[in-house]
Amino acid sequence: MFDPSAWLQKNRIEKSLGTQATRPAPKPSTPEVARSVPQEAVFSLAPAFEQLLEDLALDQLDRADEFKKLNPSRRDSVAKFLCELAKRPESHGDQALAHFIRTDRTPTENQALFQLCKQMAMAQLGKAMLLKSWETKGLIRLHKSDLMDLTASVERELRPFSQLQRNQAQLVQKNFFSWSKIQETHQDRLWSLLNQIDSMESARCWLLKTAIRVSAETLGERHRYGAELFQSLWSALLQSNVLSTRFEDALRRKSKVIAFSPSLRDGCALSESPREFEWVGFEPITFELLFCEIRHFWEKPREPCLWVKGSGLEMNFETQRALLTNSAEYNALQQIDQIQHGEVALVCEESLIFLNGKTRASQSLKKQVDAHPVLKKLKHPHATRGMYQVFQALEKLRQGGLLIWAREDLLNEDSGKPLLNAILSSAQILMIADLGKLECAHETIRQNTPRVLMVLRKESEPEARKSHHPVLINTYGSLRSPDEAHVLIHQIFKLMGSPHLVFPPEPVQIHVRVSPVPQAEWNTHWVNPADDQKVEQIETLKRESKPLIQFAQVYEFSETPKKEELLEDLLMISKPTPALYVGYDSTTHALWVESDQSHAPIRAQGQPFYVVRPFKPEYQVPLKYFLKSAVVHDWVGYHVERKKNQWILKDRDLRGIPVPEPLAQALSQPDHEFIIDDLEKTVLEHIPIQPNSVQRAFESIVRARPETRGYWFSKISQIIEQFEQQSGAIYALFDQNDQLHWHLFLSYYVDPASLLPMDHHPGVRPNGFLPPHVPVTHVKLVNMPAPGVFFATEKGMSCTLLVTDPWLQDFIFTEALRIVESMNGATWTELCKHIFIPADPNQVRELAEHFIKSFYHQRMKRKELSHLLTICLNAGQTANDKSSPIGLLQ
């Protein structure tokens, strides 16, 4: 077995002795693959080739007029590419191209054109070095005249390996880089440098490294995952215990294994993979694909691979394929479409391209998805290109095939529900590893460490997918060297198949959990390593409870009858026993629960409401406060379907609400079966009077006897019900923001004879005039020229009521604003008719302050009683349980 500590010790010894570690070829029969860090040989001609690259780019820049000689389609492609480099609105045609090849082009246009010329020069050097590599191995005879047309020279050598109905290499196809020719003066320099190369391996390293740098300069993106990551991935995969027998047999026989990737990049992922892998796939950037092919052909001319320029979303796209009939691209795409026996797939998302993004890449993705008949059905604004690529890549795998997915963010329910469900419908999620919390000592380590690493397995059996429990991994700590990152990847892949393994906590702590819910429930609620703890609590509640349907019947009102008919129906249903009225509040995203049908909101915003009729009258009060608790809120939020951030509440959701076992026992058994001692009786007597004073004693009692939690919950809920009935009158005087309804207060508690109309009060002095029948649209407080309330119409007519008393000023403003908003523009006459002011404001203010203090006292007492209910729901947690409780304390 692979021993990370032994491997690290061996590697340090080699470094200390100054020896060069070499990477042996993978041995399929023994999956142990020792990692090495090959030291790149110094390329002595690097400065000369760098200068030649710069001169070739500048020479092509001086000959910018040659772009006019291209055919119309190629000129159009060049114009689009230059607009993208210059970050200008997409444009095409000769007019767009003319902006870049004119002599007085802007610095931005000049830089974009120079980057294109540098890529063209890099492509020419790549083809020249490829030919030199073949000559060094004695496979061809290279002449100086071959440098006059390098594309034709490479095509001549590859022609014997290109068959009909097979893809052609980008090296010989007509693209941005095929038409350019090296000038004769530069041919002499290039020929001289090629003949001075003494190590083609060092030349290859320089060439590929420079190509990556040039591509990064052009794209302006985060540096892509490098060869070290892929070397770790492939060696860890070969050593993991999740490989199918068929996969291992293929490696043992050294037979080819189909591997697929929708983003081949520059080929570093391919070159580090086992030699038995035969890669097929796509690459959207021509320059990257060109150097991917240079890697492939470096050893010798051979048959081109099934590699197509694209993003992988072109598969299963009959419309586009029809346009490519009788072309090499169509033949290659058709062959890739027919592949369904791949063993491995790789998808890398170094940068997340969202469907609703504003970048050019996002706009291109949206066009592709809209035009694709299958992908269009899976549209979601937060879906990324990598998610669509994963969906397409799974179709290339056979039963049991593995897909490795590296990305920069954890998936969640907002990532694109239709697309996530489509992925879950064809694969098992073997592992999700969250690496985003790791600290990296060097930027190169961070660049080669994805924030999220996922492994999926193709699974066509529905039951096997639904019953599967993915492995969720969190990592904490710091990575100080590439060696530690390599060991971490190996440990993660081992945990994927054996989550019980334990590794040393240094330098990285690995927390591994098996998802408490099967993958079948991931279709409704995507589980991440971050929220696995909450899911585990919900599943515990599910196991230790009984459904609500055992204690009450649920009726749904899906229609919208008239109010009179509705009340008659509710009265008829609730006649045998008291009923509860439950619905969804789209504003608070919570359930509303009422025990009085006159207070039950009539169905709003298309949401139905339900009548919950307990089987026994004594069930009503405890069930009412249980349905209003945060336990039910969390449960419903986890299980109920959502559309556009709105719950779609259904009767089956209410019927399945889990009633905790202690509460279920209390509902099923009479009170006298719970025997309480004198201390508990004393606590029960003080709860209605001073609940806060007995809180600690109550906590001790409930934790000492957790079996009585249901009994206490039932008793306290009855106390709260009595309390709310007694304080209902004062609660009705305040709104949801705890603001006093002054019009209700004055009408109930102030003598009408002591109230004066707004415009007749001695403390109010009008300044200005408003027509009596013109709607008032603006109301605000002002301090200049004197304190008062400003009224204005839509046409600009205004009037200010000057008020010296601050309390009276706020009173008039609050009431005027309420009436204007409720009546959608009340006239001045209506305002004066509805707003009455107390003749003695000080007396009314003192009375109101008494009500406000009483209200806040009652609200605090209600909060203390609710806290006691929370203790009943969460008292089952042990003292060592530091997890966040589910319930009212949350």
TORSEDREN-44261 format. One record per residue (C-alpha): x, y, z. Coordinates in steps of 0.001 Angstrom, whole numbers, padded with zeros to 6 digits, always signed. Example, Ala and Ser with C-alpha at 12.3 -4.5 7.8 and 13.67 -1.06 7.14 Angstrom:
! residues 2
+012300-004500+007800+013670-001060+007140
! end
This chain:
! residues 890
+000000+000000+000000+001042+003583-000571+002644+005085+002552+002628+008909+002360+005058+009385+005259+007570+006922+003799+007253+008522+000404+007896+012007+001833+010951+010763+003730+012353+009131+000587+011726+012303-001408+013517+014476+001172+016533+012141+001157+016757+012341-002635+016621+016130-002506+019253+016318+000218+021616+014123-001855+021002+016236-004922+019756+013281-006941+017188+013691-009668+014025+011671-009051+012506+010262-012181+008905+009199-012688+008691+005530-013681+006071+004428-016148+002836+003272-014478+002640-000456-013864-000991-001485-014298-000520-004826-012569+000664-003083-009394-001293+000123-008850+001356+001548-006493+002656+004601-008359+005567+006407-006721+005476+010135-007266+008502+012075-008322+009216+015700-008941+011261+015808-012156+013694+018653-012320+013491+020535-015585+016734+020634-017513+017970+024116-018264+017392+025059-021888+020511+026972-022828+018932+028424-025976+015918+029827-024130+017033+033521-024366+017665+033185-028092+014298+031547-028742+012554+034137-026533+014082+036913-028615+013123+035138-031823+009550+034774-030572+009400+038498-029846+010857+039408-033250+008452+037098-035102+005491+038691-033316+006706+042223-034041+007379+041337-037665+003844+040035-038093+002545+043154-036319+004343+045324-038879+002707+043302-041643-000823+043726-040256-002129+044514-043753-001733+040798-044602-004905+040122-042606-006815+041783-045448-005720+038973-047793-007542+036311-045778-010817+034904-047044-014028+036501-045651-014810+033796-043086-011295+033873-041652-011268+037684-041545-014551+037498-039647-013082+035029-037115-009967+037153-036623-012116+040258-036011-014204+038483-033380-011104+037147-031661-009448+040575-031577-012615+042168-030173-012582+039600-027399-008934+040285-026595-009598+044040-026565-012718+043524-024406-014851+045376-026903-018455+044627-027909-018573+041645-030220-018210+042668-033828-017147+041053-037071-016491+041789-040704-014020+043985-042510-015120+047116-040681-014280+045627-037273-010974+044248-038557-010036+047643-039998-009934+049147-036468-007113+046790-035506-004926+046889-038637-005006+050656-039158-001793+052565-038488-003325+054861-035862-004858+052085-033734-005292+052662-030022-002929+051103-027434-005637+048574-026510-006151+047586-030148-002397+047389-030682-001951+045147-027626-004747+042798-028780-003192+042517-032244+000257+041915-030742-001080+039074-028560-002579+037416-031638+000716+037832-033523+002577+036333-030554+000310+033291-030602+000903+032928-034331+004660+033128-033796+004447+030604-030962+002530+028216-033220+005279+028475-035874+008007+027713-033326+005974+024765-032046+005668+023228-035511+009367+023793-036210+010426+022120-032938+008011+019242-033613+009681+018580-036962+013107+018812-035306+012026+016277-032668+011051+013817-035397+014368+014345-037178+016331+013805-033952+014662+010395-033613+015541+009545-037209+011940+009490-038386+012164+012241-041024+014705+014323-042878+014345+018042-042099+015425+020599-044687+015757+024331-044362+013176+024721-047124+010612+023086-044819+010622+026280-042743+009081+028223-045624+005686+026584-044985+005708+024754-041660+001997+023862-041843+002499+022090-045157+005615+020324-043849+003789+018947-040801+000833+017944-042965+003139+016035-045297+004452+013920-042423+001017+013308-040900-000757+012554-044178-000009+008778-044100-001715+008576-040687-004813+010589-041609-007595+008328-042769-010946+009097-044297-013839+009600-041869-011311+010608-039216-010544+013916-037580-007714+016088-038856-005249+017657-036466-005486+021381-035769-001811+021552-036735-002763+021120-040388-006267+022607-040472-007034+026090-041713-007206+028342-038673-005621+031459-037207-002175+029930-037319-002044+027976-040595-001706+030812-043130+001171+032706-041538+004652+032228-042991+008052+032997-041482+010066+035588-043378+013305+034448-044993+015552+036422-042638+013946+034791-039613+014127+031368-041300+017920+031571-041178+017895+032369-037462+015402+029611-036716+017359+027048-038752+020547+027979-036928+018904+027672-033506+017262+024334-034328+020642+022887-035266+022131+024059-031956+019607+022200-029795+021403+019481-027850+018458+018246-025747+015013+017992-027287+013506+017217-023884+014674+020543-022454+013470+022243-025641+010078+020575-025193+009810+021780-021587+010615+025348-022621+008179+025228-025520+005211+023975-023500+005942+026223-020552+006171+029269-022822+002958+028291-024604+001130+028180-021243+002467+031633-020398+001435+033099-023754-002033+031579-023430-002427+032980-019905-001382+036430-021124-003987+036284-023850-006847+034914-021787-006143+037016-018717-007521+034206-016524-006351+032598-013321-003443+030290-014034-004814+026881-014877-004336+023745-012875-000882+022397-013618+000763+019046-014212+001398+018436-010493-002330+018303-009747-003044+015839-012547-000097+013652-011634-001522+013439-008111-005049+012741-009397-004079+009911-011712-001731+008194-009271-004347+008494-006512-007017+007102-008820-004892+004049-009675-004360+003356-005975-007956+003912-004881-010289+001000-004190-013207+002366-006230-011941+001216-009602-014116-001345-011306-012791-004796-012088-013158-004071-015784-010984-000970-015437-008260-002858-013582-008339-005711-016099-007886-003257-018967-004852-001706-017281-003411-005125-016463-003715-006195-020106-002276-002806-021176-005261-002373-023452-006607+001059-024264-009042+002714-021850-011296+005457-023243-011002+008746-021323-013089+011833-022095-012697+015525-021314-014678+018525-022628-011636+020741-022017-008341+019192-023126-006481+022481-022509-002791+022345-023511-002613+018612-022801-000850+018617-019409-003700+016575-017890-003373+014044-020694+000393+013684-020630+000368+012934-016880-002308+010239-017204-001550+006500-017538-000285+005487-020958-003265+003137-021354-005687+006083-021567-006931+006975-025044-008306+010499-024779-011225+011883-026755-012848+015253-026255-012990+018966-026966-011037+022168-026451-012660+025569-027122-009362+027474-027602-007546+026697-030834-004159+027706-029452-004532+025345-026480-005666+022482-028698-002741+023036-031052-000187+022533-028267-002184+019618-026913-001542+017982-030295+002148+018934-030202+002391+016975-026930+000647+014043-028599+002825+014013-031731+006135+014861-030048+007493+011333-030005+006514+010427-033565+003950+011069-036305+000840+009056-035537-002876+008917-036160-004715+012046-034920-006940+011648-031888-010664+012313-031698-010188+015898-030596-012589+018594-031764-012574+022337-031251-015522+023119-028974-016730+023127-025372-018316+019675-025261-021847+021082-025504-021948+020305-029223-022751+016644-028606-026266+015365-029304-026888+018485-031344-028470+017346-034617-028955+020840-036024-025307+021795-035809-024093+018404-036963-026254+018706-040056-024385+021868-040988-021079+020003-040820-022058+017113-043096-019177+015640-045110-016593+017544-043097-013816+016210-040901-015285+017944-037869-018641+016285-038458-017004+012861-038750-015082+013340-035513-018133+014751-033688-020253+011873-034922-017731+009358-033631-017551+011076-030237-021367+011068-030049-021343+007320-030557-018925+006707-027685-020684+005389-024598-018030+003067-023200-015608+005486-021557-014036+004522-018250-012849+007939-017060-013934+011551-017583-012300+014763-016394-013966+018180-015993-012014+021157-014637-013571+024524-013743-010733+026871-012877-013057+029786-013600-016832+029579-013139-018721+030725-016242-022343+031343-015259-025279+031250-017615-026502+034655-016412-023049+036280-016409-022162+039443-018285-018890+038210-019774-018461+037185-023384-017945+033571-022300-021275+033618-020438-023055+035070-023450-021561+032380-025656-022687+029715-023163-026232+031092-023173-026372+030949-026972-025198+027339-026960-027697+026294-024305-030601+028087-025996-029803+026380-029301-029383+022895-027804-032691+020963-027614-031697+019004-024482-029664+021550-022540-032328+024221-023043-034671+022221-020802-032078+022380-018016-031586+026154-018029-030890+027928-014764-029341+031380-014315-026760+030137-011785-025744+027039-013750-022151+027013-014994-020530+025709-018151-018778+023019-016133-022115+021675-014886-023366+021330-018459-020074+019670-019402-020485+017158-016569-023986+016332-017773-022642+015726-021292-019577+013811-020078-021675+011319-018108-023227+010162-021382-019763+009116-022609-019223+006756-019660-020257+003157-019397-021779+001615-016276-019319+002131-013409-017242+004751-015213-015693+007476-013039-015865+011249-013503-013427+013562-011699-014714+017113-011288-012496+019935-009975-014064+023348-009440-013712+026552-007424-016965+026600-005456-019257+024213-003618-022521+023331-005288-025776+024225-003555-029495+024365-004319-029062+027704-006083-026504+026258-008502-029166+025055-010908-031733+022577-009619-032800+021126-013014-029196+020474-014009-028235+018990-010636-031213+016635-010770-030250+015581-014286-026736+014744-013054-028135+012788-010100-030396+010844-012448-027427+009117-014093-024625+008994-011531-023693+008332-007925-021734+010999-006071-018913+009028-004514-017217+011961-002815-017311+015744-002333-014142+017193-000796-014174+020820+000371-010589+022133+000131-011496+025811+000174-010538+026335+003846-006928+025232+003324-004167+027795+003588-001389+027508+001018+002145+028733+001669+002763+029555-002004+000564+030755-004825+001669+027848-007018+000259+025416-004441-003037+027309-004395-003161+027288-008201-002760+023514-008232-005258+022852-005432-008917+023092-006458-011296+024404-003817-013689+021510-004449-012943+018021-005703-015774+015670-006635-015876+012113-007950-018984+010660-009602-019689+007151-010850-022025+006337-013715-024924+004306-012383-027908+003242-014490-029764+001361-011743-032249+003741-010051-032302+001900-006728-028522+001880-006502-028456+005646-007053-031271+006448-004631-029948+004350-001754-026345+005543-002121-024837+007750+000639-022054+010062-000657-018892+010720+001330-018492+014350+002459-015022+015635+003351-013931+018891+004996-010263+019864+005246-008552+022343+007587-004909+023331+007941-002136+024531+005666-000173+023134+002735+003475+024141+002813+004799+022196-000158+003589+020390-003314+004487+017117-001608+001911+017722+001111-000707+018573-001504+000105+015316-003302-000290+013286-000108-003597+015028+000658-005041+014030-002734-004054+010413-002066-005692+010485+001362-008926+011921-000044-009175+009215-002700-008586+006525-000076-011364+007956+002104-013714+007862-000860-013854+004078-000634-012983+003663+003062-014342+006616+005072-013375+004922+008353-009635+005454+007752-007801+007848+010071-004828+009983+009027-002457+012130+011142-003918+015600+011879-000799+017360+010608-000431+019288+008394-004091+018911+007337-007051+017837+009435-009550+015774+007456-013131+015521+008687-015056+012858+006842-018771+012047+007095-021069+009777+005205-024175+011673+004125-026955+010884+006624-029530+011052+003830-029495+008851+000737-028896+010387-002646-032627+010101-003427-033253+013082-001123-030502+015143-002766-032957+015727-005621-034960+018045-003373-032190+019335-001097-028581+019333-002225-026353+018407+000705-022958+020041+001150-020203+019194+003638-020894+022577+005264-024535+021835+006191-024211+018113+006817-024520+018677+010565-027943+020237+010236-029109+017457+007930-027956+014902+010480-030077+016577+013169-033109+016573+010876-032624+012892+010089-032348+012123+013820-035648+013908+014362-037136+011889+011514-036113+008591+013110-037313+009500+016614-040779+010849+015857-044253+010076+014614-045953+011811+011669-048570+014475+012291-051164+012375+010462-051354+010124+013567-052722+013020+015617-054743+015136+013188-056476+015145+009816-055402+017653+007166-057821+019268+004680-056689+021407+001781-058508+024437+000352-057094+024776-003124-059877+026978-004466-060595+030608-003600-064257+030765-002514-066026+033861-001333-065346+034801+002259-068843+033903+003494-068733+030476+001844-065219+029889+003163-066197+030544+006766-069187+028217+006467-066955+025415+005160-064426+025972+007951-067099+025956+010613-068559+022743+009248-065186+020991+009207-064149+022203+012653-067490+021430+014307-066588+018024+015860-063311+019277+017416-061389+022563+017398-059275+023091+014294-056036+024821+013321-055664+026861+010136-052230+026622+008509-050711+028289+005454-047499+029668+003995-046469+033286+004483-044392+034275+001448-043120+037394+003231-041591+035683+006272-041018+032301+004532-042697+030548+007451-045972+028877+008361-048802+030895+009845-050945+028976+012330-054265+030235+013711-056793+028580+016022-059587+031036+015157-061003+030960+011628-061850+034656+011803-058110+035423+012120-056996+032965+009434-055734+034814+006335-057723+034116+003208-055556+032401+000573-052961+034895-000734-050630+034947-003750-051984+031700-005126-050983+029685-002035-053587+027278-000597-054174+026955+003140-055096+023960+005220-057363+022970+008090-055626+020717+010618-058280+019019+012778-056832+017174+015785-058399+013834+016655-058858+014991+020263-059606+018522+021574-056641+018401+023974-054279+018012+020992-055096+021445+019585-053001+023764+021769-049765+021683+021881-049931+021061+018115-050534+024750+017464-047324+025842+019183-045374+022917+017810-046355+023879+014241-045214+027445+014986-041826+026308+016355-038521+026590+014529-038282+022789+014536-041144+022646+012054-039763+025676+010211-036443+023870+009629-038213+020659+008664-040503+022322+006153-037617+024384+004771-035672+021185+004166-038433+019024+002695-040869+021336+000922-040401+022012-002776-039344+025524-003764-039901+027533-006911-038429+031015-007295-037565+031061-003580-041197+030314-002626-042335+027204-000789-044886+025074-002599-046689+023748+000476-048840+020650-000038-051059+018608+002247-048662+015653+002214-045942+017942+003599-048099+018786+006609-049153+015180+007133-045503+014087+007249-044302+016681+009797-042470+014678+012505-043823+015081+016025-040936+014297+018464-041401+011095+020422-041707+012772+023866-044453+015088+022615-046155+012203+020822-046218+010214+024102-047603+013190+026014-050415+013582+023479-051242+009893+023666-051209+009594+027493-053333+011437+030110-051667+013946+032401-052047+011836+035548-049609+009256+034227-046792+011811+034612-045990+012044+038319-044183+015218+039375-042606+016009+042747-043002+019080+044929-040175+021014+043265-041673+020434+039847-045085+021544+041134-043552+024755+042474-041864+025434+039133-045134+024802+037317-046940+027308+039594-044336+030041+038939-044136+029619+035155-047292+031703+034429-046159+034429+036837-042382+034771+036417-041058+032309+033817-037572+033827+033816-037086+033220+037561-037505+029444+037214-035603+028954+033971-032491+027337+035492-034537+025055+037719-036684+024115+034745-033620+023255+032632-032295+020994+035378-035638+019226+035734-036086+018591+032017-032508+017423+031470-032721+015110+034489-035989+013605+033224-035982+013961+029421-038936+011569+029180-041165+014348+030601-040320+016855+027847-043616+016229+026083-045581+016744+029287-043873+020080+029974-044302+021173+026356-048037+020507+026573-048387+022366+029881-046358+025419+028790-048190+025664+025460-051496+025813+027394-050042+028562+029600-048988+030515+026509-052436+030080+024976-054112+031489+028094-051570+034298+028206-052239+035262+024558-055997+035244+025125-055573+037596+028087-053135+039905+026303-054835+039727+022904-056439+043150+023273-053180+044953+023856-051396+042961+021106-054064+044107+018641-052973+047722+019183-049474+047094+017729-048334+046157+014244-045618+043703+013173-042957+046386+013739-044148+046931+017328-045572+050343+016422-048766+051519+018119-051872+051805+015914-052846+055311+017004-056224+055323+015274-057229+052135+017149-055861+053416+020418-057737+056720+020163-060987+055035+019152-060873+052551+022068-059359+054477+024980-059875+058223+024371-063120+060135+024723-064232+061184+021196-065342+064562+022582-061701+065375+023418-060543+064865+019808-060301+067732+017303-059936+067666+013501-056397+068096+012271-056996+071533+010707-058869+072892+013816-056331+072096+016536-054821+075135+018317-051330+073570+018220-051366+073260+014410-050908+076240+012075-051348+075724+008281-048807+077360+005964-050044+077215+002369-053147+075870+000674-054160+072610-000984-057266+072112-003148-059761+069996-001183-060243+067302-003872-056695+066827-005253-054913+063613-004079-051923+064085-001765-048994+061995-002963-046078+063125-000757-045873+063394+003055-042667+064110+004978-041303+065753+008121-039595+069138+007749-037673+071444+010093-037458+074568+007927-038711+077252+008160-040241+075669+011301-040949+072100+012498-043958+070607+010794-045425+068101+008309-045154+068774+004579-047954+067714+002167-047683+067894-001635-049653+066807-004701-048298+065201-007848-048374+068556-009673-046294+070309-007007-048952+072121-004952-048004+071978-001260-048996+072869+002259-047093+072608+005555-048689+072118+008960-046441+073889+011452-046419+071947+014746-044322+072926+017760-044999+069819+019852-042583+067001+018677-044942+064205+019782-047865+065832+017956-045711+066301+014865-044804+062583+014744-048434+061636+015392-049742+063681+012444-046991+062424+010130-047580+058743+011030-051348+058920+010595-051166+060969+007373-048655+058584+005827-050814+055569+006798-053942+057056+005216-052179+058195+002018-050638+054740+001491-053828+052814+002355-056073+054975+000163-053486+055271-002644-053562+059060-002529-056064+060617-000123-057319+064139-000747-056847+066965+001730-060528+066770+002680-060210+063031+003430-057100+063594+005555-058846+066213+007649-061883+063960+008018-059883+060915+009210-057139+062459+011367-058310+063620+014820-055891+065033+017362-056354+064958+021160-057029+068391+022613-054619+067586+025474-051668+065720+023847-049780+065344+027154-052582+063383+028795-052948+061010+025797-049199+060592+025541-048908+059488+029172-051722+056987+028670-050080+055650+025504-046735+055245+027270-048477+053111+029887-049837+050842+027121-046461+050681+025389-044673+049657+028598-047329+047024+029234-046952+045730+025685-043168+045345+025958-043541+043663+029327-046057+041207+027876-043841+040580+024854-040811+039833+027048-042878+037429+029108-044076+035743+025915-040475+035402+024805-039485+033806+028117-042315+031286+027831-041254+030485+024260-037735+029869+025552-039082+027272+027962-040762+025567+025003-037415+025554+023239-035799+023848+026211-038405+021103+025915-037567+020583+022235-033761+020649+022633-033232+019074+026029-032386+015769+024377-028920+017016+023442-026099+015895+025643-023791+018242+027486-020951+017398+025079-023042+018147+022029-021786+021512+020762-023861+021500+017594-026345+024269+016953-029778+023221+018194-032661+023052+015800-035513+025067+017193-036507+028418+018605-033024+029178+019918-031600+029195+016410
! end
